[in-house]
Amino acid sequence: MSDIANQPWFWPAVIVSIGLPLVLIGLTEFASMLVRRGSRAAPIVIMVRNYLVPVAGVLVLLSQPGAWEGSGTWPKVIWTIFGLLVIVVTINAINHLVFHRAEKGSWRDRFPTIFSDLIRFVFIVVGIALVFWWVWDADVAGVFAALGITSIVVGLALQNAVGSIVSGLFLIFEAPFQLGDWIETGGTRGQIVEVNWRAVHLDTGNGIVVMPTAELAEGSFVNLSRSSDPYAAKKEVQFSTDDPPARVRALLVDIAREIPLVSLDRDPTVKTVGAATYKISIPLQSPGDEGGVLDAFTTRLWYAARRAGLHLDGDLTDEWNTRDRLLAGLHKIAPSLSLRPDEAQALAETARLERFAQGEVLLRPGDIPRSTRFIIEGRVMLGVPTDSGFVQITELSHDDAVGLTALTRTRTISRAVALTEVEVVEIPVAVLDEIVRRHPSLAREVVRENDNRVRLARSAMEAIGEKLDPTRRVVG
């Protein structure tokens, strides 16, 4: 037995016959664990198990004296295969450790793919040359010389194109923007949806603009998303010179605040440009919301200016708000107020006819309404704001009232938002008090309707797992 153990082939054979299966089993378990975790290193471990380790075992056996008779070409072939496998595994391992595991936003995460591809190509060429030099005693000096000359020729031929690409790559390294940012350059504004070594893809809302990174690097652009203050949409509006500037400015700010896409961190601001011209700045949650916000603002301003008795664009006429239309509206709501036709007509001196645009707010949480609005046309959503969002209670339409708490002088917990264009008749609370004195049944109807809305609010909140505060049971 001691004679066998002293043979030069004994211990290599033991290592291969026992060590190789153990290493393969260990690598199999390790690869399975990486696959379960979703690691991108699993393919590298599988390559080592399936190729590198078995070839290494064959080399251990072939490297022993007398294991191969002849010219020894096949051992060199195996050594060449082993060297190439080492190169592939090493490059993949470095790529995984340096780039795949890079923290988001770090220089490794921003490293352009073309650079990593070029580095891998150089490593592969150099590695193959070294393998042939070491195994086959090949003269690789000519290979490196040819590679250098080729690089010079290609560089001179493509210096303009490569220069612009490199300038674009340096721009990516500098990272003045990232995915999701909004930029504006050369009259083009859009959100960055993709960045690669050649171009930046901008979603303008009307298609994707593919802009070369070299063009951005050589010019100037504005990153709308990187500012200490939110991006603001700006618009100039004009009123009549008879309209008090303080009322106009307050109206513009109130309208802008109610638009959902407006930033919650900054308030809108208004400047008087001159000659009844005002410029409003509306901070946005995202630069991409500018078009929608300005459209909603312009539409709502038209309705709000007429309700406030102000004259947008100097328009002093309102052919819709006529006495005949008001009388028709009062006759429609007369049954809801328990009024006779003559009593309803008498309200024309104190009641008002109003219109609201889609999305405008008729009632806000915490308000003590000074009047009650009776819907003639359109639909209104009544809901309750909660910590988890806005909970819809019910939908109001013609003959329904908004602002029931006006009679009790209590704060409401609900919000009423116009779902369509809405026409209402507004009755001041003092007039409602007089109607209730003449018709006590109206008070009972108001209380009954409020209790019904409270029940609807309780059911709606229970449906999302919340409860209505017992101390806040007044729904407008």
C-alpha positions as CSV (number, residue, x, y, z in Angstrom):
1,M,0.0,0.0,0.0
2,S,2.9,2.3,0.8
3,D,4.3,1.7,-2.6
4,I,1.1,2.9,-4.3
5,A,0.9,5.9,-2.1
6,N,4.4,6.9,-3.1
7,Q,3.4,6.8,-6.8
8,P,3.3,10.3,-8.4
9,W,-0.1,9.7,-9.7
10,F,-1.7,8.5,-6.4
11,W,-2.5,11.8,-4.7
12,P,-3.7,13.7,-7.8
13,A,-6.0,10.7,-8.5
14,V,-7.3,10.8,-4.9
15,I,-7.9,14.6,-5.2
16,V,-9.8,14.2,-8.4
17,S,-11.8,11.2,-7.4
18,I,-12.9,12.6,-4.0
19,G,-12.3,16.3,-4.2
20,L,-14.0,16.9,-7.6
21,P,-17.4,15.4,-6.6
22,L,-17.3,17.3,-3.3
23,V,-16.5,20.6,-5.0
24,L,-19.3,20.0,-7.6
25,I,-21.8,19.2,-4.9
26,G,-20.8,22.4,-2.9
27,L,-21.0,24.6,-6.0
28,T,-24.4,23.0,-6.9
29,E,-25.9,23.9,-3.5
30,F,-24.4,27.4,-3.7
31,A,-25.8,28.0,-7.2
32,S,-29.2,26.8,-6.0
33,M,-29.2,29.3,-3.1
34,L,-28.2,32.1,-5.5
35,V,-31.0,31.2,-7.9
36,R,-33.6,31.2,-5.0
37,R,-32.4,34.7,-4.0
38,G,-32.5,35.9,-7.6
39,S,-28.8,36.8,-7.6
40,R,-27.2,37.6,-10.9
41,A,-24.1,35.8,-9.7
42,A,-25.8,32.4,-10.1
43,P,-24.8,32.0,-13.8
44,I,-21.2,32.6,-12.9
45,V,-21.2,29.9,-10.3
46,I,-22.9,27.5,-12.7
47,M,-20.3,28.2,-15.3
48,V,-17.5,27.4,-12.8
49,R,-19.3,24.2,-11.8
50,N,-20.1,22.9,-15.3
51,Y,-16.9,23.9,-17.1
52,L,-14.0,25.3,-15.1
53,V,-13.8,22.7,-12.3
54,P,-14.1,19.6,-14.6
55,V,-11.5,21.0,-16.9
56,A,-9.2,21.7,-13.9
57,G,-9.7,18.1,-12.8
58,V,-8.6,16.8,-16.2
59,L,-5.6,19.1,-16.1
60,V,-4.6,17.7,-12.7
61,L,-4.5,14.2,-14.2
62,L,-2.8,15.1,-17.5
63,S,-0.1,17.1,-15.7
64,Q,1.3,14.1,-14.0
65,P,4.6,12.5,-15.5
66,G,3.8,9.8,-17.9
67,A,0.1,10.6,-18.1
68,W,0.4,11.6,-21.7
69,E,2.7,10.1,-24.2
70,G,3.7,11.9,-27.4
71,S,4.1,15.4,-28.5
72,G,1.9,16.8,-25.7
73,T,-0.4,18.7,-28.0
74,W,-3.6,17.7,-26.2
75,P,-2.5,18.9,-22.8
76,K,-1.8,22.3,-24.4
77,V,-5.3,22.3,-25.9
78,I,-6.8,21.5,-22.5
79,W,-4.6,24.3,-20.9
80,T,-5.8,26.7,-23.6
81,I,-9.5,25.8,-22.9
82,F,-8.8,26.2,-19.2
83,G,-7.2,29.6,-19.7
84,L,-10.1,30.9,-21.8
85,L,-12.6,29.7,-19.2
86,V,-10.6,31.5,-16.5
87,I,-10.8,34.7,-18.6
88,V,-14.5,34.4,-19.1
89,V,-15.3,33.7,-15.4
90,T,-13.0,36.5,-14.2
91,I,-14.5,39.1,-16.5
92,N,-18.0,38.1,-15.5
93,A,-17.2,38.1,-11.8
94,I,-15.6,41.6,-12.0
95,N,-18.6,42.9,-14.0
96,H,-20.9,41.5,-11.3
97,L,-19.0,42.9,-8.4
98,V,-18.2,46.3,-9.8
99,F,-21.4,47.1,-11.8
100,H,-24.3,44.8,-11.1
101,R,-24.0,45.4,-7.3
102,A,-23.5,49.1,-7.7
103,E,-25.6,51.4,-5.5
104,K,-28.2,53.4,-7.3
105,G,-26.8,56.9,-8.2
106,S,-23.2,55.9,-7.7
107,W,-20.5,56.3,-10.4
108,R,-20.6,52.5,-11.0
109,D,-24.4,52.7,-11.6
110,R,-23.9,55.6,-14.1
111,F,-21.0,54.0,-15.9
112,P,-21.9,53.8,-19.6
113,T,-22.3,50.3,-21.1
114,I,-20.1,51.1,-24.0
115,F,-17.1,51.8,-21.7
116,S,-17.6,48.5,-19.9
117,D,-18.0,46.7,-23.2
118,L,-14.7,48.2,-24.4
119,I,-12.9,47.3,-21.2
120,R,-14.1,43.7,-21.5
121,F,-13.0,43.5,-25.1
122,V,-9.5,44.7,-24.2
123,F,-9.3,42.2,-21.3
124,I,-10.4,39.4,-23.6
125,V,-7.8,40.3,-26.3
126,V,-5.0,40.7,-23.8
127,G,-6.0,37.5,-21.9
128,I,-6.1,35.4,-25.1
129,A,-2.7,36.7,-26.2
130,L,-1.2,35.8,-22.8
131,V,-2.7,32.3,-22.9
132,F,-1.2,31.6,-26.3
133,W,2.1,33.1,-25.2
134,W,2.2,31.0,-22.1
135,V,0.9,27.7,-23.5
136,W,2.1,27.7,-27.1
137,D,5.1,30.1,-26.8
138,A,3.5,32.3,-29.5
139,D,5.0,35.7,-30.4
140,V,2.2,38.1,-29.4
141,A,4.2,41.3,-29.9
142,G,2.8,41.6,-33.4
143,V,-0.7,41.2,-32.1
144,F,-0.3,44.2,-29.7
145,A,1.4,46.2,-32.4
146,A,-1.4,45.6,-34.9
147,L,-3.9,46.4,-32.2
148,G,-2.2,49.7,-31.4
149,I,-1.9,50.7,-35.1
150,T,-5.6,49.7,-35.8
151,S,-6.7,51.8,-32.8
152,I,-4.8,54.8,-34.1
153,V,-6.2,54.5,-37.6
154,V,-9.8,54.0,-36.4
155,G,-9.4,56.9,-34.0
156,L,-8.2,59.3,-36.7
157,A,-10.9,58.2,-39.1
158,L,-13.7,58.6,-36.6
159,Q,-12.3,61.4,-34.5
160,N,-15.3,63.7,-35.1
161,A,-17.9,61.0,-34.4
162,V,-16.0,59.6,-31.5
163,G,-15.4,63.0,-30.1
164,S,-19.1,63.8,-30.0
165,I,-19.8,60.4,-28.4
166,V,-17.2,60.9,-25.8
167,S,-18.5,64.4,-24.9
168,G,-21.9,62.8,-24.5
169,L,-20.5,60.1,-22.3
170,F,-18.8,62.7,-20.1
171,L,-22.2,64.4,-19.8
172,I,-23.6,61.1,-18.5
173,F,-20.7,60.8,-16.0
174,E,-21.5,64.3,-14.7
175,A,-25.1,63.2,-14.2
176,P,-26.8,66.6,-14.4
177,F,-30.1,64.7,-14.8
178,Q,-31.6,61.3,-14.0
179,L,-34.6,59.2,-15.2
180,G,-37.8,61.0,-14.4
181,D,-36.4,64.5,-14.6
182,W,-37.9,67.1,-16.8
183,I,-35.5,69.1,-19.0
184,E,-36.0,71.9,-21.5
185,T,-33.6,72.6,-24.4
186,G,-33.9,74.3,-27.7
187,G,-37.7,74.7,-27.5
188,T,-38.1,71.0,-26.6
189,R,-39.4,70.1,-23.1
190,G,-40.0,66.5,-21.9
191,Q,-39.5,63.9,-19.2
192,I,-36.4,61.7,-19.4
193,V,-37.5,58.1,-19.9
194,E,-34.3,56.5,-21.1
195,V,-30.6,57.4,-21.1
196,N,-27.9,55.5,-22.9
197,W,-24.4,56.2,-24.3
198,R,-25.8,57.6,-27.6
199,A,-29.0,59.5,-26.8
200,V,-31.5,60.7,-24.2
201,H,-35.2,59.9,-24.8
202,L,-37.6,62.6,-23.8
203,D,-41.4,62.0,-23.5
204,T,-42.9,65.3,-24.5
205,G,-46.5,64.1,-24.1
206,N,-46.8,64.2,-27.9
207,G,-44.3,61.5,-28.8
208,I,-40.7,60.5,-27.8
209,V,-37.9,62.9,-28.8
210,V,-34.5,61.1,-29.2
211,M,-31.9,63.7,-28.5
212,P,-28.2,62.8,-28.9
213,T,-26.2,63.2,-25.7
214,A,-23.5,65.1,-27.7
215,E,-26.1,67.7,-28.6
216,L,-26.9,68.2,-24.9
217,A,-23.3,68.3,-24.0
218,E,-22.4,70.9,-26.6
219,G,-25.4,73.1,-25.8
220,S,-27.3,74.3,-22.7
221,F,-30.4,72.9,-21.2
222,V,-32.5,73.6,-18.1
223,N,-33.3,70.8,-15.6
224,L,-36.7,71.7,-14.5
225,S,-36.8,69.1,-11.8
226,R,-33.7,70.2,-9.9
227,S,-34.5,73.3,-8.1
228,S,-35.0,74.4,-4.5
229,D,-38.5,75.6,-5.4
230,P,-41.1,73.6,-7.3
231,Y,-41.5,74.3,-11.0
232,A,-44.1,77.0,-11.5
233,A,-46.6,77.5,-14.3
234,K,-47.0,81.1,-15.2
235,K,-49.9,82.9,-16.9
236,E,-50.9,86.5,-17.5
237,V,-54.6,87.5,-17.2
238,Q,-56.4,90.8,-17.7
239,F,-59.4,92.2,-15.9
240,S,-61.3,95.5,-16.1
241,T,-59.6,98.6,-14.7
242,D,-62.7,99.0,-12.5
243,D,-62.1,95.7,-10.7
244,P,-60.3,96.1,-7.3
245,P,-56.8,94.6,-7.6
246,A,-56.9,93.1,-4.1
247,R,-60.1,91.2,-4.9
248,V,-58.6,90.0,-8.3
249,R,-55.4,88.8,-6.7
250,A,-57.3,86.9,-3.9
251,L,-59.5,85.3,-6.5
252,L,-56.6,84.1,-8.6
253,V,-54.8,82.6,-5.6
254,D,-58.0,80.8,-4.4
255,I,-58.6,79.3,-7.8
256,A,-55.0,78.0,-8.1
257,R,-55.0,76.5,-4.6
258,E,-58.0,74.2,-5.5
259,I,-56.3,72.6,-8.5
260,P,-55.2,69.0,-7.5
261,L,-51.8,69.0,-9.3
262,V,-50.6,72.2,-7.5
263,S,-47.6,71.7,-5.1
264,L,-48.5,71.5,-1.4
265,D,-45.2,73.0,-0.4
266,R,-45.6,76.5,-1.9
267,D,-48.5,78.9,-2.3
268,P,-49.4,80.5,-5.7
269,T,-48.3,84.1,-6.0
270,V,-49.7,87.0,-8.1
271,K,-47.9,90.1,-9.3
272,T,-49.7,93.1,-10.8
273,V,-48.0,93.8,-14.1
274,G,-49.9,97.0,-14.8
275,A,-53.0,98.3,-16.5
276,A,-55.3,95.7,-14.9
277,T,-52.9,92.9,-16.0
278,Y,-51.9,90.2,-13.5
279,K,-49.3,87.5,-13.6
280,I,-49.9,84.4,-11.5
281,S,-47.2,81.8,-10.7
282,I,-48.5,78.4,-9.8
283,P,-46.0,75.9,-8.2
284,L,-46.6,72.4,-9.6
285,Q,-45.9,68.9,-8.3
286,S,-44.3,68.0,-11.7
287,P,-43.3,70.2,-14.7
288,G,-45.3,67.8,-16.8
289,D,-48.5,69.0,-15.2
290,E,-48.2,72.5,-16.6
291,G,-50.6,72.1,-19.5
292,G,-53.3,70.5,-17.4
293,V,-53.0,73.0,-14.6
294,L,-53.1,76.0,-16.9
295,D,-56.1,74.6,-18.7
296,A,-58.0,73.9,-15.5
297,F,-57.0,77.3,-14.1
298,T,-58.2,79.2,-17.2
299,T,-61.5,77.4,-17.3
300,R,-62.3,77.8,-13.6
301,L,-61.3,81.5,-13.7
302,W,-64.0,82.2,-16.3
303,Y,-66.7,80.9,-14.0
304,A,-65.3,82.2,-10.7
305,A,-64.8,85.8,-12.1
306,R,-68.5,85.9,-13.1
307,R,-69.6,84.6,-9.7
308,A,-67.4,87.3,-8.0
309,G,-68.8,90.1,-10.2
310,L,-65.3,90.7,-11.7
311,H,-64.7,91.3,-15.4
312,L,-62.1,88.9,-17.0
313,D,-60.6,90.3,-20.2
314,G,-62.7,93.5,-19.6
315,D,-65.9,91.7,-20.4
316,L,-68.7,93.6,-18.7
317,T,-71.6,91.4,-20.0
318,D,-73.1,88.2,-18.7
319,E,-76.0,87.2,-20.9
320,W,-76.5,83.9,-19.0
321,N,-77.2,85.3,-15.6
322,T,-80.6,87.0,-16.3
323,R,-83.6,87.6,-14.1
324,D,-85.8,85.3,-16.2
325,R,-83.4,82.4,-15.7
326,L,-83.2,83.1,-12.0
327,L,-87.0,83.1,-11.7
328,A,-87.1,79.8,-13.6
329,G,-84.5,78.4,-11.2
330,L,-86.5,79.6,-8.1
331,H,-89.7,77.9,-9.4
332,K,-87.7,74.6,-9.8
333,I,-86.5,74.6,-6.2
334,A,-89.7,76.0,-4.7
335,P,-91.1,72.5,-3.8
336,S,-87.8,71.7,-1.9
337,L,-88.3,74.9,0.2
338,S,-92.1,74.3,0.7
339,L,-92.8,77.6,-1.1
340,R,-95.7,78.7,-3.2
341,P,-94.9,80.1,-6.6
342,D,-95.5,83.7,-5.5
343,E,-93.2,83.2,-2.5
344,A,-90.5,81.7,-4.7
345,Q,-90.7,84.7,-7.0
346,A,-90.3,87.0,-4.1
347,L,-86.8,85.5,-3.5
348,A,-85.5,86.9,-6.7
349,E,-84.3,90.1,-4.9
350,T,-82.0,88.1,-2.6
351,A,-81.2,84.8,-4.3
352,R,-78.3,84.5,-6.8
353,L,-77.8,82.3,-9.9
354,E,-74.3,80.7,-10.1
355,R,-72.4,78.4,-12.4
356,F,-69.4,76.2,-11.4
357,A,-66.9,74.5,-13.8
358,Q,-66.1,70.8,-13.6
359,G,-63.7,70.2,-10.7
360,E,-64.6,73.4,-8.8
361,V,-65.2,73.1,-5.1
362,L,-68.7,74.2,-3.8
363,L,-68.0,73.3,-0.1
364,R,-64.9,72.8,1.9
365,P,-64.3,70.9,5.1
366,G,-64.3,73.3,8.1
367,D,-66.5,75.9,6.4
368,I,-69.5,77.4,8.1
369,P,-71.7,78.1,5.0
370,R,-73.2,81.5,4.7
371,S,-75.8,80.3,2.2
372,T,-77.2,77.1,0.8
373,R,-76.9,76.2,-2.9
374,F,-79.7,74.3,-4.6
375,I,-78.7,72.4,-7.7
376,I,-80.7,73.1,-10.9
377,E,-78.5,71.3,-13.4
378,G,-75.4,69.1,-13.2
379,R,-73.9,66.7,-10.7
380,V,-71.9,67.2,-7.5
381,M,-69.8,64.7,-5.6
382,L,-70.1,64.9,-1.8
383,G,-67.2,63.2,0.1
384,V,-65.2,63.3,3.3
385,P,-61.4,63.8,3.3
386,T,-59.6,61.2,5.6
387,D,-56.0,60.3,6.4
388,S,-56.1,57.6,3.7
389,G,-57.6,59.8,1.0
390,F,-61.0,61.2,-0.2
391,V,-64.0,59.0,0.5
392,Q,-67.1,59.6,-1.6
393,I,-70.4,59.7,0.3
394,T,-73.0,60.3,-2.4
395,E,-73.7,62.1,-5.6
396,L,-76.0,65.1,-5.6
397,S,-78.0,66.3,-8.6
398,H,-81.0,68.6,-9.3
399,D,-83.2,69.5,-6.3
400,D,-80.4,68.5,-3.9
401,A,-78.8,71.1,-1.6
402,V,-75.2,71.9,-0.8
403,G,-74.4,73.6,2.5
404,L,-77.1,72.2,4.8
405,T,-75.2,73.3,7.9
406,A,-75.9,77.0,7.1
407,L,-79.0,76.9,9.1
408,T,-77.3,75.4,12.2
409,R,-74.2,77.6,11.8
410,T,-71.9,74.6,12.3
411,R,-68.8,73.6,10.5
412,T,-69.1,70.8,7.9
413,I,-66.7,67.9,7.5
414,S,-67.5,67.3,3.9
415,R,-66.2,68.5,0.5
416,A,-68.5,69.1,-2.5
417,V,-66.9,69.0,-5.9
418,A,-68.6,69.6,-9.3
419,L,-68.5,66.5,-11.5
420,T,-69.9,68.5,-14.5
421,E,-70.8,72.1,-15.1
422,V,-73.2,72.9,-12.3
423,E,-76.0,75.5,-12.1
424,V,-77.2,76.5,-8.7
425,V,-79.5,78.9,-7.0
426,E,-77.8,80.4,-3.9
427,I,-80.1,81.3,-0.9
428,P,-78.5,83.4,1.9
429,V,-78.8,82.0,5.4
430,A,-80.8,85.0,6.6
431,V,-83.4,84.3,4.0
432,L,-83.4,80.6,4.9
433,D,-84.0,81.5,8.5
434,E,-87.1,83.5,7.5
435,I,-88.4,80.6,5.3
436,V,-88.0,78.2,8.3
437,R,-90.0,80.5,10.5
438,R,-92.8,80.4,8.0
439,H,-92.4,76.7,7.2
440,P,-91.0,74.8,10.2
441,S,-91.3,71.6,8.2
442,L,-88.2,72.7,6.2
443,A,-86.0,72.5,9.3
444,R,-87.1,68.9,9.8
445,E,-86.4,68.1,6.2
446,V,-82.9,69.6,6.6
447,V,-82.2,67.6,9.7
448,R,-83.5,64.4,8.1
449,E,-81.3,64.9,5.0
450,N,-78.2,65.6,7.1
451,D,-78.8,62.5,9.2
452,N,-79.1,60.5,5.9
453,R,-75.8,61.9,4.7
454,V,-74.2,61.0,8.0
455,R,-75.3,57.4,7.6
456,L,-74.0,57.3,4.1
457,A,-70.7,58.7,5.3
458,R,-70.4,56.1,8.1
459,S,-71.1,53.3,5.7
460,A,-68.6,54.6,3.1
461,M,-65.8,54.9,5.8
462,E,-66.6,51.5,7.3
463,A,-66.2,50.0,3.8
464,I,-62.5,51.1,3.8
465,G,-61.9,50.1,7.4
466,E,-62.3,53.5,9.0
467,K,-64.8,55.0,11.4
468,L,-66.6,58.3,11.4
469,D,-65.6,60.5,14.4
470,P,-68.7,60.7,16.6
471,T,-67.9,64.3,17.4
472,R,-67.9,65.3,13.7
473,R,-71.3,64.3,12.4
474,V,-72.2,67.4,10.4
475,V,-72.2,66.7,6.6
476,G,-73.0,69.6,4.3
